[in-house]
Amino acid sequence: MRDYGKVSPHFWTGTTGKKLRSSPEAVIVALYLMTSPHANMLGLYYMPILYVAHETGLGFEGASKGLRSACEAGFCSYDDTSEMVWVHEMARFQVADSLKPADNRCKSVQKDYDSLPSNPFLAGFFDKYATAFCMTSRRGEIAKTNSPFEAPSKPLASQEQEQEQEQDQEQDKSHTQNAGENSWSPNPENLLNVIRQSMGIQAEQVIAMPEFNFHLGKFNAHWENKMDLTDNQRTYKFATWLIDEFKKPKRNASPNNKQNLNVNAAHGQVKQYATCADDVDTGDSL
């Protein structure tokens, strides 16, 4: 954890800072990203939205809104898959505008850069700061988009993931049923604590969902062989997955239930008709 983080007064008067003012959540998120205990001097680091939600007090929706607005303002970029954030100008303020080749900080910058997990911003960072910090080794490729948070339809919900869940449901279900015993499972206590940070007392309801094991199987199938994740990272990603599924509107009745209701209604109508017929017959007999 860093002892401190520098925030320039230009944060409030610069062009990007002025854009951030349109959203109070964006201002809070931007300040948090520059001073976060999880940050590094490069401004390129692992930052699940649940961290932001809990440590700023904004909650899940507020943190998502603030991060999206900060990305739209050009303050940062965020990759939902790797959960890495890049605060574009942070290295300039935390390190220096530029360094001389003999400065030991050049080696520190390169070392920290080399130790970062794979993410879409590695090449962009190198291209931006290679000359200023005398960097020697470039990683990654240029990201095709500036940020997955450019005009998203839902916070923390990947459109690609939603399409896979809807279109490939049967295939994923089969994969889940055939999953081996080595599939990852979260520590229940750790998972509950992570979800509680965002959902409060509703966390127990999320954990108790009847579809819990089904969603765990889908999660393991989705992330299989895609990325090397620590147990902590998987727990946060799975918590996000469960929260998203929990918030989706539930259908009150299946087609079969509707059919049963129609049959029961028809039966009631026939019974009522028969009763009326009996009354008529009785009346005629009188």
C-alpha positions as CSV (number, residue, x, y, z in Angstrom):
1,M,0.0,0.0,0.0
2,R,1.3,3.5,-0.9
3,D,1.8,6.0,1.9
4,Y,0.2,8.8,-0.1
5,G,-1.1,9.8,-3.6
6,K,-0.6,13.1,-5.3
7,V,-3.6,15.1,-6.5
8,S,-2.8,18.2,-8.6
9,P,-4.9,21.4,-8.1
10,H,-5.4,21.2,-11.9
11,F,-7.7,18.3,-11.2
12,W,-10.4,20.9,-10.5
13,T,-9.6,23.4,-13.2
14,G,-8.3,21.2,-16.1
15,T,-10.4,20.2,-19.1
16,T,-10.9,16.7,-17.9
17,G,-11.7,17.9,-14.4
18,K,-14.4,20.1,-15.7
19,K,-16.0,17.2,-17.6
20,L,-16.0,15.2,-14.4
21,R,-18.2,17.8,-12.7
22,S,-21.2,16.7,-14.7
23,S,-21.4,13.6,-12.4
24,P,-20.7,13.9,-8.6
25,E,-20.1,10.1,-8.6
26,A,-17.4,10.6,-11.3
27,V,-15.6,13.1,-9.1
28,I,-15.5,10.8,-6.2
29,V,-14.4,7.8,-8.3
30,A,-11.7,9.9,-10.0
31,L,-10.3,11.0,-6.6
32,Y,-10.5,7.5,-5.3
33,L,-8.6,6.1,-8.3
34,M,-5.7,8.5,-7.7
35,T,-5.5,7.8,-4.0
36,S,-6.7,4.2,-3.7
37,P,-4.7,1.9,-1.4
38,H,-4.7,-0.6,-4.3
39,A,-3.2,1.8,-6.8
40,N,0.4,2.0,-8.0
41,M,2.5,4.9,-9.3
42,L,1.8,3.9,-13.0
43,G,-2.0,4.4,-12.6
44,L,-2.5,1.0,-14.3
45,Y,-3.7,-1.6,-11.8
46,Y,-6.3,-4.2,-10.8
47,M,-9.5,-2.5,-9.5
48,P,-12.7,-4.5,-9.3
49,I,-15.7,-2.2,-9.1
50,L,-16.7,-3.8,-5.8
51,Y,-13.6,-2.3,-4.3
52,V,-14.7,1.1,-5.5
53,A,-18.3,0.5,-4.3
54,H,-17.3,-0.5,-0.8
55,E,-14.4,1.9,-0.1
56,T,-16.1,5.1,-1.5
57,G,-19.5,4.3,0.0
58,L,-21.2,4.8,-3.3
59,G,-22.6,1.3,-3.6
60,F,-22.5,-0.8,-6.6
61,E,-24.7,1.3,-8.9
62,G,-23.1,4.6,-7.8
63,A,-19.6,3.3,-8.4
64,S,-20.5,1.9,-11.8
65,K,-22.1,5.1,-12.8
66,G,-19.1,7.1,-11.6
67,L,-16.5,4.9,-13.3
68,R,-18.5,5.0,-16.6
69,S,-18.7,8.8,-16.5
70,A,-15.0,9.1,-15.7
71,C,-14.2,6.9,-18.7
72,E,-16.5,9.0,-20.9
73,A,-14.7,12.1,-19.7
74,G,-11.3,10.7,-20.8
75,F,-10.0,10.5,-17.3
76,C,-9.4,6.7,-17.4
77,S,-10.1,3.5,-19.2
78,Y,-11.5,0.3,-17.7
79,D,-11.5,-3.2,-18.9
80,D,-14.4,-5.3,-17.5
81,T,-12.7,-8.6,-18.4
82,S,-9.4,-8.1,-16.6
83,E,-10.9,-5.6,-14.2
84,M,-7.9,-3.3,-14.8
85,V,-8.1,0.4,-14.7
86,W,-5.7,2.9,-16.4
87,V,-5.8,6.5,-15.2
88,H,-4.2,8.1,-18.2
89,E,-2.2,11.0,-16.6
90,M,-1.6,9.4,-13.2
91,A,2.0,8.3,-13.9
92,R,2.9,11.8,-14.9
93,F,1.8,13.2,-11.6
94,Q,2.9,10.3,-9.4
95,V,6.3,9.8,-11.0
96,A,7.4,12.9,-13.0
97,D,6.8,14.6,-16.3
98,S,10.0,12.9,-17.6
99,L,13.1,11.2,-16.2
100,K,16.7,11.1,-17.1
101,P,18.2,7.8,-18.2
102,A,20.4,7.6,-15.1
103,D,17.4,8.1,-12.8
104,N,16.7,4.9,-10.8
105,R,13.0,5.5,-11.2
106,C,13.3,4.5,-14.8
107,K,14.1,0.9,-13.8
108,S,11.3,1.0,-11.2
109,V,8.8,2.0,-13.8
110,Q,9.9,-0.7,-16.2
111,K,9.9,-3.3,-13.4
112,D,6.4,-2.4,-12.2
113,Y,5.2,-2.4,-15.9
114,D,6.6,-5.8,-16.5
115,S,4.9,-7.3,-13.4
116,L,1.4,-6.2,-14.4
117,P,-1.1,-8.9,-15.4
118,S,-2.2,-9.0,-19.1
119,N,-4.7,-6.3,-20.0
120,P,-5.6,-4.2,-23.0
121,F,-3.8,-1.1,-21.9
122,L,-0.2,-2.3,-21.7
123,A,0.8,-1.2,-25.3
124,G,-1.0,2.1,-24.9
125,F,0.8,2.9,-21.6
126,F,4.2,2.1,-23.2
127,D,3.5,4.2,-26.2
128,K,2.5,7.1,-24.0
129,Y,5.3,7.0,-21.5
130,A,8.2,5.1,-23.1
131,T,10.2,8.3,-24.0
132,A,9.4,10.2,-20.8
133,F,10.5,7.3,-18.6
134,C,13.2,5.7,-20.8
135,M,11.3,2.4,-21.0
136,T,12.9,-0.4,-23.0
137,S,10.4,-3.2,-23.3
138,R,6.9,-3.0,-24.8
139,R,4.1,-5.5,-24.0
140,G,0.7,-6.2,-25.5
141,E,-1.2,-4.8,-28.4
142,I,-3.3,-1.7,-28.8
143,A,-6.8,-2.1,-27.5
144,K,-9.4,-2.0,-30.3
145,T,-11.6,0.3,-28.1
146,N,-10.7,3.0,-25.7
147,S,-12.9,1.5,-23.0
148,P,-15.5,-1.1,-22.6
149,F,-17.4,1.5,-20.6
150,E,-18.2,3.7,-23.6
151,A,-21.9,4.0,-23.5
152,P,-22.7,0.7,-21.8
153,S,-26.3,-0.5,-21.4
154,K,-25.8,-1.8,-17.9
155,P,-23.1,-1.3,-15.3
156,L,-20.7,-4.2,-14.9
157,A,-22.7,-6.4,-17.4
158,S,-20.8,-7.3,-20.6
159,Q,-23.1,-7.4,-23.7
160,E,-21.0,-10.3,-25.0
161,Q,-21.6,-12.2,-21.7
162,E,-25.3,-11.5,-21.8
163,Q,-25.6,-12.7,-25.4
164,E,-23.7,-15.9,-24.5
165,Q,-26.0,-16.5,-21.6
166,E,-29.1,-16.1,-23.6
167,Q,-28.1,-17.7,-26.9
168,D,-25.9,-20.5,-25.6
169,Q,-27.9,-21.5,-22.5
170,E,-28.5,-25.1,-23.5
171,Q,-24.9,-25.6,-24.5
172,D,-23.6,-24.0,-21.2
173,K,-26.1,-26.2,-19.2
174,S,-24.7,-29.3,-20.8
175,H,-21.1,-28.1,-20.1
176,T,-22.1,-27.4,-16.5
177,Q,-23.5,-30.9,-16.0
178,N,-20.4,-32.5,-17.4
179,A,-18.0,-30.3,-15.5
180,G,-15.2,-32.2,-13.7
181,E,-14.5,-32.4,-10.0
182,N,-11.6,-29.9,-10.3
183,S,-13.9,-27.0,-11.1
184,W,-13.3,-23.9,-8.9
185,S,-15.6,-23.3,-6.0
186,P,-15.4,-20.1,-3.8
187,N,-14.9,-20.0,-0.1
188,P,-18.6,-19.4,1.1
189,E,-17.6,-16.9,3.9
190,N,-15.4,-14.9,1.6
191,L,-18.0,-14.8,-1.2
192,L,-20.7,-13.8,1.3
193,N,-18.5,-10.9,2.6
194,V,-17.8,-9.6,-0.9
195,I,-21.5,-9.7,-1.9
196,R,-22.5,-8.1,1.4
197,Q,-20.2,-5.1,0.6
198,S,-22.5,-4.3,-2.4
199,M,-25.9,-5.8,-1.4
200,G,-26.1,-5.5,2.4
201,I,-28.6,-7.8,4.0
202,Q,-29.6,-9.1,0.6
203,A,-26.3,-10.9,0.3
204,E,-27.9,-14.0,2.0
205,Q,-30.6,-14.1,-0.6
206,V,-28.1,-14.0,-3.4
207,I,-26.1,-16.9,-1.9
208,A,-29.4,-18.8,-1.3
209,M,-30.5,-18.6,-4.9
210,P,-31.8,-22.0,-6.1
211,E,-29.7,-21.6,-9.3
212,F,-26.5,-21.0,-7.4
213,N,-24.8,-24.2,-8.5
214,F,-26.0,-23.6,-12.1
215,H,-24.5,-20.1,-12.2
216,L,-21.2,-21.4,-10.7
217,G,-21.0,-24.0,-13.5
218,K,-21.7,-21.3,-16.1
219,F,-19.1,-19.1,-14.5
220,N,-16.4,-21.8,-14.6
221,A,-17.3,-22.7,-18.2
222,H,-17.1,-19.0,-19.2
223,W,-13.7,-18.3,-17.6
224,E,-12.1,-21.7,-18.4
225,N,-8.7,-21.3,-20.0
226,K,-9.4,-17.5,-20.7
227,M,-7.2,-16.0,-18.0
228,D,-5.0,-16.9,-15.0
229,L,-6.9,-15.6,-12.0
230,T,-6.1,-15.7,-8.3
231,D,-8.7,-17.1,-5.9
232,N,-9.5,-13.6,-4.7
233,Q,-10.0,-12.3,-8.3
234,R,-12.3,-15.3,-9.1
235,T,-14.3,-14.6,-5.9
236,Y,-14.9,-11.0,-6.9
237,K,-15.8,-11.9,-10.5
238,F,-18.2,-14.6,-9.4
239,A,-19.8,-12.2,-6.8
240,T,-20.4,-9.8,-9.6
241,W,-21.9,-12.5,-11.8
242,L,-24.3,-13.6,-9.0
243,I,-25.4,-10.0,-8.3
244,D,-26.1,-9.4,-12.0
245,E,-28.2,-12.6,-12.2
246,F,-30.0,-11.8,-8.9
247,K,-31.0,-8.4,-10.2
248,K,-32.4,-9.8,-13.5
249,P,-36.3,-9.7,-13.5
250,K,-37.8,-13.1,-12.7
251,R,-40.6,-14.6,-14.7
252,N,-43.7,-15.1,-12.6
253,A,-44.9,-18.1,-14.5
254,S,-43.5,-20.5,-17.1
255,P,-45.4,-21.5,-20.3
256,N,-46.4,-24.7,-18.6
257,N,-47.8,-22.9,-15.6
258,K,-49.8,-20.6,-17.9
259,Q,-51.1,-23.6,-19.7
260,N,-52.1,-25.2,-16.3
261,L,-53.8,-21.9,-15.3
262,N,-55.8,-21.9,-18.6
263,V,-56.9,-25.5,-18.1
264,N,-57.9,-24.8,-14.5
265,A,-59.8,-21.7,-15.6
266,A,-61.6,-23.7,-18.4
267,H,-62.4,-26.4,-15.8
268,G,-64.0,-23.7,-13.6
269,Q,-66.0,-22.4,-16.4
270,V,-67.3,-25.8,-17.3
271,K,-68.2,-26.5,-13.7
272,Q,-70.0,-23.2,-13.4
273,Y,-71.9,-23.9,-16.6
274,A,-72.9,-27.3,-15.3
275,T,-74.2,-25.8,-12.1
276,C,-76.2,-23.2,-14.0
277,A,-77.7,-26.0,-16.2
278,D,-78.7,-27.9,-13.1
279,D,-80.5,-24.8,-11.7
280,V,-82.3,-24.4,-15.0
281,D,-83.4,-28.0,-14.9
282,T,-84.6,-27.7,-11.4
283,G,-86.6,-24.6,-12.3
284,D,-88.3,-26.4,-15.2
285,S,-89.3,-29.2,-12.9
286,L,-91.1,-26.8,-10.7
